[in-house]
Amino acid sequence: MVFGMSVPMTLLGLLEREPSHGYDLKRDYDTFFSRGKPLPFGQVYATLSRLVRDGKIVVGEVEPGVGPERKRYVITERGATEVESWLTEPVEAEPNLQTVLFTKVVLALMLGRPAEEYLDIQRATHLRRMKELTEIKRAGNLVDTMLADHGLFHLEADLHWIDTTAARLDALAKEVRG
């Protein structure tokens, strides 16, 4: 079974660490995984309900709170087994071929449009994003730095592809027009 990054698997992993309330799970998810896109409370509780339904977690002790009762969620053996499978399954090595950009370049060449200009625009967009990620590294903690590095390395590879493609545009134009 191949798993991607998912809210359910992440919440299960957090629950394997320790039984937690939904609020605490959201806080930890937002702190370590959301990077500027907080997980909505509704999604947290809907996901927890599905995990209970599927037998991957159970509701442990219920504590009175200021508002509704606070439920502490506990991972089951089935949930722990799924976390183990997810953690040990390698992430698909995505070639990140920039298929949209590649398609735009080929179509531009086929249509006699300025593919090099489009590549220049994409290069500038990548460089802007790299500056943003570099600032995140400079101001952030270790988690932010590592996530920014991941993005920067991918953007560097894309820039290499853009430069290589720009150098081969004449040959590519002959091939796609011919």
N, CA, C and O atoms as a DFTB+ gen file, in Angstrom:
712 C
 N C O
     1  1       0.851      -1.174       0.000
     2  2       0.000       0.000       0.000
     3  2       0.895       1.235       0.000
     4  3       1.797       1.345       0.831
     5  1       0.658       2.154      -0.914
     6  2       1.448       3.373      -0.986
     7  2       0.661       4.510      -0.354
     8  3      -0.490       4.757      -0.714
     9  1       1.287       5.194       0.584
    10  2       0.643       6.304       1.273
    11  2       1.320       7.602       0.868
    12  3       2.534       7.627       0.667
    13  1       0.569       8.662       0.747
    14  2       1.147       9.978       0.538
    15  2       1.089      10.741       1.846
    16  3       0.748      10.185       2.890
    17  1       1.424      12.019       1.779
    18  2       1.274      12.872       2.961
    19  2      -0.202      13.029       3.178
    20  3      -0.927      13.432       2.269
    21  1      -0.656      12.717       4.363
    22  2      -2.074      12.836       4.614
    23  2      -2.319      13.254       6.045
    24  3      -1.553      12.942       6.957
    25  1      -3.404      13.963       6.207
    26  2      -3.808      14.379       7.546
    27  2      -4.090      13.151       8.421
    28  3      -3.619      13.114       9.558
    29  1      -4.835      12.146       7.944
    30  2      -5.104      11.001       8.820
    31  2      -3.830      10.303       9.304
    32  3      -3.716       9.963      10.482
    33  1      -2.866      10.089       8.391
    34  2      -1.646       9.399       8.804
    35  2      -0.837      10.252       9.781
    36  3      -0.235       9.729      10.719
    37  1      -0.826      11.542       9.562
    38  2      -0.088      12.431      10.456
    39  2      -0.723      12.437      11.840
    40  3      -0.018      12.370      12.847
    41  1      -2.057      12.518      11.897
    42  2      -2.734      12.483      13.196
    43  2      -2.510      11.142      13.895
    44  3      -2.314      11.095      15.110
    45  1      -2.539      10.055      13.123
    46  2      -2.256       8.745      13.719
    47  2      -0.852       8.720      14.310
    48  3      -0.646       8.217      15.415
    49  1       0.114       9.265      13.571
    50  2       1.476       9.298      14.076
    51  2       1.592      10.104      15.358
    52  3       2.288       9.707      16.293
    53  1       0.904      11.240      15.394
    54  2       0.912      12.048      16.618
    55  2       0.267      11.292      17.778
    56  3       0.697      11.424      18.923
    57  1      -0.759      10.506      17.481
    58  2      -1.423       9.732      18.531
    59  2      -0.581       8.550      18.989
    60  3      -0.686       8.118      20.137
    61  1       0.252       8.027      18.098
    62  2       1.129       6.940      18.544
    63  2       2.136       7.475      19.561
    64  3       2.536       6.769      20.488
    65  1       2.533       8.719      19.375
    66  2       3.455       9.364      20.315
    67  2       2.832       9.418      21.706
    68  3       3.476       9.069      22.696
    69  1       1.556       9.863      21.775
    70  2       0.848       9.922      23.045
    71  2      -0.634      10.175      22.790
    72  3      -0.984      10.873      21.839
    73  1      -1.516       9.612      23.634
    74  2      -2.938       9.927      23.509
    75  2      -3.133      11.437      23.642
    76  3      -2.459      12.089      24.440
    77  1      -4.058      11.987      22.858
    78  2      -4.220      13.447      22.833
    79  2      -5.658      13.845      22.575
    80  3      -6.462      13.066      22.065
    81  1      -5.959      15.085      22.942
    82  2      -7.239      15.704      22.599
    83  2      -7.135      16.274      21.186
    84  3      -6.038      16.535      20.691
    85  1      -8.279      16.461      20.550
    86  2      -8.303      17.035      19.213
    87  2      -7.613      18.378      19.123
    88  3      -6.908      18.660      18.154
    89  1      -7.816      19.208      20.139
    90  2      -7.189      20.526      20.154
    91  2      -5.668      20.414      20.147
    92  3      -4.985      21.149      19.434
    93  1      -5.145      19.484      20.949
    94  2      -3.691      19.299      21.020
    95  2      -3.144      18.756      19.704
    96  3      -2.052      19.135      19.279
    97  1      -3.899      17.872      19.061
    98  2      -3.470      17.334      17.771
    99  2      -3.393      18.447      16.725
   100  3      -2.443      18.511      15.945
   101  1      -4.401      19.320      16.716
   102  2      -4.404      20.438      15.769
   103  2      -3.202      21.341      16.025
   104  3      -2.512      21.749      15.091
   105  1      -2.960      21.647      17.283
   106  2      -1.828      22.521      17.638
   107  2      -0.506      21.914      17.156
   108  3       0.314      22.612      16.560
   109  1      -0.300      20.631      17.409
   110  2       0.944      19.983      17.000
   111  2       1.049      19.885      15.477
   112  3       2.124      20.084      14.911
   113  1      -0.056      19.581      14.826
   114  2      -0.057      19.528      13.365
   115  2       0.331      20.895      12.805
   116  3       1.203      20.996      11.941
   117  1      -0.317      21.934      13.298
   118  2      -0.034      23.290      12.806
   119  2       1.404      23.696      13.091
   120  3       2.031      24.368      12.272
   121  1       1.931      23.300      14.236
   122  2       3.300      23.664      14.619
   123  2       4.334      22.999      13.716
   124  3       5.303      23.640      13.309
   125  1       4.139      21.731      13.401
   126  2       5.171      20.990      12.688
   127  2       4.905      20.730      11.209
   128  3       5.850      20.510      10.452
   129  1       3.649      20.750      10.779
   130  2       3.363      20.286       9.427
   131  2       2.611      21.250       8.527
   132  3       2.679      21.105       7.307
   133  1       1.906      22.214       9.065
   134  2       1.021      23.007       8.206
   135  2       1.725      24.134       7.476
   136  3       1.302      24.490       6.375
   137  1       2.770      24.709       8.030
   138  2       3.541      25.773       7.418
   139  2       2.669      26.832       6.774
   140  3       2.667      26.995       5.554
   141  1       1.938      27.541       7.592
   142  2       1.148      28.657       7.093
   143  2      -0.255      28.304       6.639
   144  3      -1.025      29.194       6.279
   145  1      -0.603      27.031       6.646
   146  2      -1.955      26.614       6.284
   147  2      -2.518      25.809       7.453
   148  3      -2.497      24.579       7.431
   149  1      -3.018      26.502       8.472
   150  2      -3.526      25.783       9.650
   151  2      -4.628      24.790       9.274
   152  3      -5.450      25.033       8.391
   153  1      -4.604      23.689       9.968
   154  2      -5.604      22.657       9.765
   155  2      -6.911      23.112      10.412
   156  3      -6.922      23.427      11.602
   157  1      -8.005      23.155       9.663
   158  2      -9.277      23.574      10.263
   159  2      -9.736      22.571      11.336
   160  3      -9.576      21.360      11.187
   161  1     -10.311      23.114      12.418
   162  2     -10.812      22.242      13.482
   163  2     -11.798      21.217      12.936
   164  3     -11.782      20.057      13.349
   165  1     -12.655      21.637      12.012
   166  2     -13.636      20.710      11.437
   167  2     -12.980      19.523      10.775
   168  3     -13.474      18.399      10.872
   169  1     -11.872      19.764      10.103
   170  2     -11.161      18.664       9.451
   171  2     -10.521      17.736      10.482
   172  3     -10.492      16.520      10.296
   173  1     -10.016      18.310      11.557
   174  2      -9.420      17.489      12.616
   175  2     -10.462      16.525      13.163
   176  3     -10.226      15.320      13.241
   177  1     -11.624      17.069      13.543
   178  2     -12.625      16.222      14.188
   179  2     -13.303      15.272      13.203
   180  3     -13.681      14.165      13.586
   181  1     -13.464      15.676      11.962
   182  2     -14.012      14.755      10.948
   183  2     -13.039      13.602      10.720
   184  3     -13.449      12.448      10.598
   185  1     -11.754      13.922      10.665
   186  2     -10.736      12.879      10.473
   187  2     -10.701      11.943      11.673
   188  3     -10.629      10.725      11.510
   189  1     -10.752      12.507      12.884
   190  2     -10.758      11.670      14.079
   191  2     -11.978      10.753      14.089
   192  3     -11.868       9.589      14.477
   193  1     -13.124      11.252      13.675
   194  2     -14.337      10.420      13.619
   195  2     -14.152       9.250      12.650
   196  3     -14.553       8.125      12.948
   197  1     -13.550       9.512      11.501
   198  2     -13.302       8.434      10.527
   199  2     -12.306       7.415      11.080
   200  3     -12.461       6.211      10.875
   201  1     -11.287       7.906      11.779
   202  2     -10.302       6.992      12.355
   203  2     -10.929       6.117      13.436
   204  3     -10.580       4.943      13.557
   205  1     -11.856       6.678      14.227
   206  2     -12.596       5.883      15.214
   207  2     -13.453       4.850      14.486
   208  3     -13.439       3.667      14.827
   209  1     -14.196       5.307      13.485
   210  2     -15.066       4.418      12.710
   211  2     -14.283       3.250      12.114
   212  3     -14.763       2.117      12.085
   213  1     -13.049       3.547      11.633
   214  2     -12.243       2.527      10.970
   215  2     -11.437       1.668      11.946
   216  3     -10.675       0.798      11.525
   217  1     -11.606       1.912      13.257
   218  2     -10.936       1.093      14.263
   219  2      -9.460       1.401      14.438
   220  3      -8.725       0.589      15.001
   221  1      -9.013       2.551      13.969
   222  2      -7.593       2.901      14.076
   223  2      -7.289       3.669      15.362
   224  3      -6.147       3.702      15.820
   225  1      -8.314       4.282      15.936
   226  2      -8.198       4.944      17.232
   227  2      -9.477       4.681      18.007
   228  3     -10.494       4.288      17.436
   229  1      -9.414       4.901      19.309
   230  2     -10.606       4.819      20.159
   231  2     -10.649       6.075      21.019
   232  3      -9.643       6.755      21.220
   233  1     -11.836       6.356      21.512
   234  2     -11.978       7.466      22.446
   235  2     -11.649       6.925      23.823
   236  3     -12.291       5.992      24.307
   237  1     -10.653       7.511      24.444
   238  2     -10.243       7.099      25.788
   239  2     -11.058       7.862      26.809
   240  3     -12.279       7.974      26.696
   241  1     -10.378       8.375      27.792
   242  2     -11.082       9.093      28.863
   243  2     -11.679      10.392      28.341
   244  3     -11.095      11.078      27.502
   245  1     -12.857      10.706      28.860
   246  2     -13.542      11.951      28.513
   247  2     -13.473      12.853      29.731
   248  3     -13.826      12.453      30.840
   249  1     -13.012      14.078      29.508
   250  2     -12.845      15.010      30.620
   251  2     -13.809      16.171      30.446
   252  3     -14.037      16.625      29.325
   253  1     -14.377      16.653      31.542
   254  2     -15.224      17.832      31.413
   255  2     -14.349      19.032      31.050
   256  3     -13.201      19.137      31.483
   257  1     -14.906      19.917      30.260
   258  2     -14.166      21.105      29.867
   259  2     -15.033      22.329      30.026
   260  3     -16.180      22.234      30.463
   261  1     -14.495      23.475      29.674
   262  2     -15.254      24.716      29.736
   263  2     -16.419      24.643      28.760
   264  3     -17.526      25.080      29.073
   265  1     -16.167      24.086      27.570
   266  2     -17.213      23.929      26.555
   267  2     -17.659      22.479      26.534
   268  3     -18.049      21.931      27.565
   269  1     -17.604      21.858      25.372
   270  2     -17.984      20.446      25.277
   271  2     -16.968      19.562      26.012
   272  3     -15.855      19.990      26.318
   273  1     -17.376      18.337      26.281
   274  2     -16.471      17.406      26.941
   275  2     -15.242      17.202      26.067
   276  3     -15.331      17.199      24.839
   277  1     -14.102      17.034      26.710
   278  2     -12.849      16.844      25.977
   279  2     -12.554      15.356      25.890
   280  3     -12.385      14.674      26.901
   281  1     -12.497      14.874      24.667
   282  2     -12.204      13.461      24.439
   283  2     -10.713      13.284      24.186
   284  3     -10.103      14.030      23.420
   285  1     -10.148      12.296      24.835
   286  2      -8.743      11.952      24.598
   287  2      -8.747      10.740      23.667
   288  3      -9.356       9.713      23.965
   289  1      -8.062      10.879      22.540
   290  2      -8.011       9.821      21.534
   291  2      -6.766       8.971      21.741
   292  3      -5.694       9.480      22.072
   293  1      -6.930       7.649      21.538
   294  2      -5.852       6.691      21.757
   295  2      -5.747       5.817      20.504
   296  3      -6.758       5.335      19.994
   297  1      -4.535       5.618      20.018
   298  2      -4.325       4.792      18.836
   299  2      -4.537       3.322      19.191
   300  3      -4.217       2.896      20.301
   301  1      -5.070       2.557      18.259
   302  2      -5.253       1.114      18.445
   303  2      -4.079       0.384      17.793
   304  3      -3.249       1.001      17.126
   305  1      -4.018      -0.911      17.988
   306  2      -2.982      -1.727      17.345
   307  2      -3.091      -1.612      15.822
   308  3      -2.085      -1.536      15.117
   309  1      -4.321      -1.600      15.338
   310  2      -4.532      -1.450      13.888
   311  2      -3.974      -0.107      13.396
   312  3      -3.324      -0.044      12.353
   313  1      -4.228       0.940      14.139
   314  2      -3.701       2.255      13.772
   315  2      -2.188       2.293      13.828
   316  3      -1.548       2.857      12.940
   317  1      -1.606       1.698      14.865
   318  2      -0.141       1.670      15.003
   319  2       0.492       0.880      13.860
   320  3       1.552       1.255      13.359
   321  1      -0.150      -0.203      13.450
   322  2       0.354      -0.995      12.329
   323  2       0.328      -0.169      11.044
   324  3       1.256      -0.240      10.238
   325  1      -0.724       0.602      10.856
   326  2      -0.819       1.447       9.660
   327  2       0.244       2.541       9.670
   328  3       0.828       2.850       8.630
   329  1       0.498       3.129      10.842
   330  2       1.565       4.134      10.946
   331  2       2.900       3.496      10.580
   332  3       3.677       4.074       9.820
   333  1       3.168       2.309      11.116
   334  2       4.421       1.621      10.813
   335  2       4.554       1.362       9.315
   336  3       5.624       1.573       8.743
   337  1       3.483       0.910       8.678
   338  2       3.519       0.673       7.227
   339  2       3.791       1.969       6.469
   340  3       4.581       1.992       5.524
   341  1       3.142       3.031       6.883
   342  2       3.295       4.328       6.220
   343  2       4.716       4.857       6.380
   344  3       5.310       5.355       5.424
   345  1       5.256       4.747       7.593
   346  2       6.604       5.254       7.849
   347  2       7.670       4.479       7.081
   348  3       8.662       5.058       6.640
   349  1       7.469       3.178       6.920
   350  2       8.495       2.355       6.264
   351  2       8.336       2.286       4.755
   352  3       9.251       1.846       4.059
   353  1       7.199       2.710       4.242
   354  2       6.977       2.726       2.790
   355  2       7.703       3.927       2.196
   356  3       7.420       5.063       2.575
   357  1       8.643       3.695       1.261
   358  2       9.345       4.845       0.687
   359  2       8.383       5.758      -0.062
   360  3       7.401       5.311      -0.655
   361  1       8.693       7.037      -0.015
   362  2       7.907       8.012      -0.766
   363  2       8.226       7.809      -2.235
   364  3       9.385       7.621      -2.604
   365  1       7.201       7.846      -3.070
   366  2       7.395       7.704      -4.503
   367  2       8.386       8.755      -4.984
   368  3       8.224       9.947      -4.721
   369  1       9.406       8.300      -5.685
   370  2      10.411       9.223      -6.216
   371  2       9.819       9.935      -7.429
   372  3       9.901       9.455      -8.560
   373  1       9.227      11.079      -7.160
   374  2       8.582      11.827      -8.230
   375  2       9.635      12.537      -9.063
   376  3      10.481      13.254      -8.529
   377  1       9.580      12.339     -10.358
   378  2      10.570      12.993     -11.200
   379  2      10.350      14.495     -11.301
   380  3      11.228      15.215     -11.777
   381  1       9.209      14.974     -10.868
   382  2       8.908      16.398     -10.901
   383  2       9.324      16.996     -12.233
   384  3      10.137      17.918     -12.295
   385  1       8.752      16.455     -13.288
   386  2       9.166      16.816     -14.635
   387  2       8.666      18.171     -15.110
   388  3       8.904      18.545     -16.258
   389  1       7.990      18.901     -14.262
   390  2       7.437      20.186     -14.691
   391  2       6.630      19.975     -15.967
   392  3       6.824      20.681     -16.956
   393  1       5.740      19.016     -15.941
   394  2       5.017      18.669     -17.158
   395  2       4.214      19.835     -17.710
   396  3       4.075      19.953     -18.928
   397  1       3.687      20.690     -16.864
   398  2       2.944      21.848     -17.364
   399  2       3.896      22.791     -18.091
   400  3       3.601      23.262     -19.189
   401  1       5.021      23.058     -17.475
   402  2       6.001      23.935     -18.110
   403  2       6.531      23.316     -19.402
   404  3       6.667      24.006     -20.411
   405  1       6.826      22.034     -19.373
   406  2       7.295      21.352     -20.579
   407  2       6.261      21.456     -21.691
   408  3       6.601      21.733     -22.841
   409  1       5.007      21.235     -21.346
   410  2       3.923      21.338     -22.328
   411  2       3.846      22.741     -22.901
   412  3       3.684      22.910     -24.109
   413  1       3.962      23.752     -22.045
   414  2       3.924      25.136     -22.520
   415  2       5.082      25.431     -23.467
   416  3       4.894      26.097     -24.486
   417  1       6.274      24.943     -23.141
   418  2       7.449      25.178     -23.997
   419  2       7.244      24.525     -25.364
   420  3       7.463      25.153     -26.399
   421  1       6.825      23.270     -25.357
   422  2       6.638      22.558     -26.630
   423  2       5.544      23.221     -27.459
   424  3       5.715      23.422     -28.661
   425  1       4.433      23.559     -26.836
   426  2       3.356      24.221     -27.581
   427  2       3.802      25.583     -28.103
   428  3       3.475      25.948     -29.232
   429  1       4.533      26.327     -27.305
   430  2       5.035      27.630     -27.763
   431  2       5.904      27.447     -29.004
   432  3       5.785      28.202     -29.970
   433  1       6.765      26.457     -28.975
   434  2       7.624      26.207     -30.133
   435  2       6.799      25.770     -31.343
   436  3       7.052      26.219     -32.462
   437  1       5.835      24.915     -31.128
   438  2       4.969      24.462     -32.225
   439  2       4.204      25.632     -32.840
   440  3       3.964      25.664     -34.047
   441  1       3.829      26.584     -32.004
   442  2       3.017      27.709     -32.461
   443  2       3.855      28.924     -32.863
   444  3       3.316      29.977     -33.202
   445  1       5.170      28.767     -32.820
   446  2       6.036      29.874     -33.197
   447  2       6.031      31.026     -32.204
   448  3       6.279      32.174     -32.574
   449  1       5.754      30.728     -30.972
   450  2       5.729      31.753     -29.933
   451  2       7.046      31.745     -29.163
   452  3       7.837      30.811     -29.293
   453  1       7.284      32.786     -28.360
   454  2       8.589      32.942     -27.708
   455  2       8.782      32.060     -26.466
   456  3       8.603      32.518     -25.337
   457  1       9.141      30.819     -26.683
   458  2       9.334      29.882     -25.571
   459  2      10.398      30.371     -24.595
   460  3      10.271      30.165     -23.388
   461  1      11.435      31.010     -25.100
   462  2      12.495      31.490     -24.216
   463  2      11.974      32.548     -23.245
   464  3      12.403      32.599     -22.093
   465  1      11.060      33.384     -23.702
   466  2      10.452      34.374     -22.806
   467  2       9.652      33.692     -21.701
   468  3       9.682      34.117     -20.546
   469  1       8.942      32.638     -22.064
   470  2       8.164      31.917     -21.064
   471  2       9.092      31.272     -20.027
   472  3       8.796      31.268     -18.832
   473  1      10.210      30.731     -20.501
   474  2      11.184      30.154     -19.575
   475  2      11.776      31.228     -18.661
   476  3      12.001      30.979     -17.476
   477  1      12.027      32.415     -19.203
   478  2      12.551      33.520     -18.400
   479  2      11.558      33.921     -17.307
   480  3      11.945      34.190     -16.170
   481  1      10.285      33.958     -17.665
   482  2       9.245      34.297     -16.683
   483  2       9.205      33.242     -15.579
   484  3       9.091      33.570     -14.398
   485  1       9.300      31.972     -15.975
   486  2       9.282      30.889     -14.988
   487  2      10.524      30.952     -14.107
   488  3      10.438      30.739     -12.898
   489  1      11.670      31.242     -14.700
   490  2      12.913      31.371     -13.931
   491  2      12.743      32.466     -12.873
   492  3      13.103      32.272     -11.712
   493  1      12.200      33.603     -13.274
   494  2      12.002      34.717     -12.333
   495  2      11.057      34.315     -11.203
   496  3      11.278      34.680     -10.049
   497  1      10.013      33.570     -11.530
   498  2       9.066      33.101     -10.513
   499  2       9.766      32.167      -9.527
   500  3       9.569      32.273      -8.316
   501  1      10.579      31.261     -10.048
   502  2      11.323      30.347      -9.181
   503  2      12.294      31.124      -8.287
   504  3      12.407      30.830      -7.097
   505  1      12.981      32.096      -8.842
   506  2      13.946      32.869      -8.054
   507  2      13.252      33.656      -6.939
   508  3      13.782      33.774      -5.835
   509  1      12.061      34.194      -7.235
   510  2      11.301      34.887      -6.182
   511  2      10.958      33.929      -5.049
   512  3      11.107      34.263      -3.874
   513  1      10.504      32.748      -5.410
   514  2      10.139      31.763      -4.384
   515  2      11.374      31.328      -3.594
   516  3      11.290      31.085      -2.390
   517  1      12.504      31.231      -4.265
   518  2      13.731      30.866      -3.570
   519  2      14.118      31.944      -2.553
   520  3      14.598      31.626      -1.466
   521  1      13.912      33.204      -2.899
   522  2      14.187      34.284      -1.946
   523  2      13.270      34.165      -0.730
   524  3      13.710      34.344       0.406
   525  1      11.984      33.858      -0.977
   526  2      11.037      33.689       0.132
   527  2      11.480      32.547       1.048
   528  3      11.469      32.681       2.272
   529  1      11.866      31.432       0.445
   530  2      12.284      30.277       1.242
   531  2      13.579      30.561       1.997
   532  3      13.762      30.100       3.123
   533  1      14.463      31.313       1.378
   534  2      15.708      31.689       2.051
   535  2      15.415      32.555       3.263
   536  3      16.069      32.415       4.297
   537  1      14.446      33.444       3.153
   538  2      14.054      34.277       4.292
   539  2      13.432      33.421       5.401
   540  3      13.662      33.668       6.584
   541  1      12.650      32.421       5.012
   542  2      12.077      31.500       5.999
   543  2      13.206      30.785       6.747
   544  3      13.147      30.631       7.966
   545  1      14.227      30.352       6.014
   546  2      15.377      29.703       6.653
   547  2      16.062      30.645       7.636
   548  3      16.416      30.251       8.748
   549  1      16.242      31.888       7.214
   550  2      16.962      32.861       8.029
   551  2      16.199      33.158       9.328
   552  3      16.816      33.325      10.380
   553  1      14.884      33.224       9.261
   554  2      14.084      33.636      10.414
   555  2      13.477      32.468      11.181
   556  3      12.963      32.654      12.284
   557  1      13.531      31.277      10.613
   558  2      12.787      30.170      11.197
   559  2      13.593      29.282      12.116
   560  3      14.794      29.460      12.317
   561  1      12.880      28.319      12.663
   562  2      13.499      27.308      13.516
   563  2      13.998      26.155      12.639
   564  3      13.949      26.252      11.412
   565  1      14.465      25.097      13.235
   566  2      15.024      23.982      12.482
   567  2      13.996      23.338      11.554
   568  3      14.326      22.968      10.428
   569  1      12.756      23.201      12.017
   570  2      11.710      22.612      11.173
   571  2      11.497      23.481       9.936
   572  3      11.443      22.965       8.819
   573  1      11.377      24.783      10.124
   574  2      11.208      25.696       8.993
   575  2      12.403      25.601       8.046
   576  3      12.231      25.567       6.828
   577  1      13.598      25.558       8.597
   578  2      14.816      25.483       7.791
   579  2      14.844      24.223       6.938
   580  3      15.177      24.275       5.755
   581  1      14.497      23.106       7.534
   582  2      14.530      21.848       6.785
   583  2      13.476      21.828       5.689
   584  3      13.744      21.355       4.584
   585  1      12.284      22.334       5.977
   586  2      11.248      22.393       4.941
   587  2      11.652      23.352       3.825
   588  3      11.436      23.065       2.648
   589  1      12.234      24.482       4.191
   590  2      12.686      25.440       3.187
   591  2      13.789      24.824       2.330
   592  3      13.802      25.009       1.113
   593  1      14.710      24.098       2.952
   594  2      15.764      23.432       2.182
   595  2      15.178      22.461       1.160
   596  3      15.630      22.401       0.017
   597  1      14.180      21.711       1.578
   598  2      13.534      20.760       0.664
   599  2      12.991      21.496      -0.557
   600  3      13.221      21.080      -1.692
   601  1      12.280      22.575      -0.321
   602  2      11.741      23.359      -1.432
   603  2      12.830      23.975      -2.282
   604  3      12.733      23.982      -3.509
   605  1      13.873      24.494      -1.639
   606  2      14.974      25.115      -2.386
   607  2      15.681      24.108      -3.283
   608  3      16.014      24.428      -4.424
   609  1      15.911      22.918      -2.795
   610  2      16.593      21.911      -3.613
   611  2      15.760      21.556      -4.842
   612  3      16.305      21.363      -5.929
   613  1      14.441      21.470      -4.672
   614  2      13.575      21.189      -5.820
   615  2      13.592      22.351      -6.812
   616  3      13.655      22.139      -8.024
   617  1      13.537      23.559      -6.300
   618  2      13.566      24.727      -7.184
   619  2      14.898      24.824      -7.925
   620  3      14.925      25.197      -9.098
   621  1      16.003      24.492      -7.253
   622  2      17.302      24.489      -7.922
   623  2      17.320      23.492      -9.076
   624  3      17.850      23.786     -10.148
   625  1      16.748      22.325      -8.858
   626  2      16.683      21.329      -9.933
   627  2      15.826      21.850     -11.088
   628  3      16.178      21.673     -12.254
   629  1      14.716      22.484     -10.765
   630  2      13.863      23.067     -11.813
   631  2      14.615      24.143     -12.591
   632  3      14.505      24.216     -13.815
   633  1      15.377      24.979     -11.888
   634  2      16.149      26.015     -12.571
   635  2      17.189      25.400     -13.505
   636  3      17.428      25.910     -14.600
   637  1      17.792      24.328     -13.078
   638  2      18.745      23.628     -13.944
   639  2      18.035      23.138     -15.214
   640  3      18.563      23.267     -16.318
   641  1      16.835      22.576     -15.041
   642  2      16.063      22.120     -16.193
   643  2      15.716      23.298     -17.107
   644  3      15.834      23.189     -18.328
   645  1      15.297      24.404     -16.535
   646  2      14.950      25.585     -17.328
   647  2      16.164      26.049     -18.133
   648  3      16.039      26.340     -19.323
   649  1      17.331      26.121     -17.500
   650  2      18.544      26.562     -18.196
   651  2      18.950      25.584     -19.296
   652  3      19.328      25.996     -20.392
   653  1      18.871      24.304     -19.002
   654  2      19.213      23.285     -20.002
   655  2      18.250      23.350     -21.177
   656  3      18.669      23.252     -22.330
   657  1      16.974      23.514     -20.894
   658  2      15.961      23.602     -21.953
   659  2      16.182      24.846     -22.795
   660  3      16.091      24.789     -24.021
   661  1      16.469      25.968     -22.152
   662  2      16.732      27.203     -22.900
   663  2      17.896      27.010     -23.859
   664  3      17.863      27.512     -24.982
   665  1      18.916      26.294     -23.433
   666  2      20.077      26.043     -24.287
   667  2      19.742      25.102     -25.449
   668  3      20.453      25.093     -26.453
   669  1      18.694      24.329     -25.328
   670  2      18.324      23.349     -26.366
   671  2      17.094      23.766     -27.170
   672  3      16.577      22.967     -27.951
   673  1      16.623      24.976     -27.000
   674  2      15.376      25.388     -27.656
   675  2      15.427      25.254     -29.179
   676  3      14.454      24.802     -29.783
   677  1      16.524      25.631     -29.806
   678  2      16.608      25.531     -31.265
   679  2      16.446      24.082     -31.726
   680  3      15.688      23.802     -32.655
   681  1      17.153      23.172     -31.077
   682  2      17.055      21.768     -31.443
   683  2      15.656      21.215     -31.166
   684  3      15.117      20.443     -31.958
   685  1      15.078      21.617     -30.037
   686  2      13.728      21.147     -29.691
   687  2      12.709      21.689     -30.692
   688  3      11.787      20.981     -31.099
   689  1      12.886      22.953     -31.084
   690  2      11.968      23.561     -32.063
   691  2      11.989      22.785     -33.366
   692  3      10.939      22.548     -33.962
   693  1      13.171      22.386     -33.816
   694  2      13.270      21.601     -35.060
   695  2      12.546      20.277     -34.913
   696  3      11.846      19.831     -35.822
   697  1      12.722      19.654     -33.752
   698  2      12.103      18.341     -33.533
   699  2      10.586      18.422     -33.460
   700  3       9.903      17.566     -34.023
   701  1      10.040      19.431     -32.779
   702  2       8.584      19.467     -32.610
   703  2       7.872      20.092     -33.801
   704  3       6.671      19.885     -33.976
   705  1       8.570      20.835     -34.601
   706  2       7.953      21.415     -35.807
   707  2       8.085      20.505     -37.016
   708  3       7.321      20.603     -37.976
   709  1       9.065      19.623     -36.951
   710  2       9.395      18.832     -38.128
   711  2       8.587      17.613     -38.295
   712  3       8.783      16.870     -39.257
